C-alpha cells in the first residue's frame, strides 16, 4: 500500500483520523458528515452472515482452524 500512496503523493487529500492517523481521500469528494450524524440502516440480507463473520470466525470456517498467516508448525 505504501508504494501506491507514495506514487499518488500530492494528488490525494489527507485527513486526520480519530487516532491521529493519516487518512486519504480523493480530491473533490463530498465533505465528510459531522461525527454526530446517524448512519441509516443498511439491508445486507444475503451477505450479512459473511460480512459480520469477523466477530465469530466459527460461522464461516471451523473454529479449530488457525487464523490466516499463523502456522501451527514451528
Secondary structure by P-SEA (a helix, b strand, c coil): caaaaaaacccbbbbbcccccbbbbccccccccccccccccccccccccccccccccccccccccccccccccc
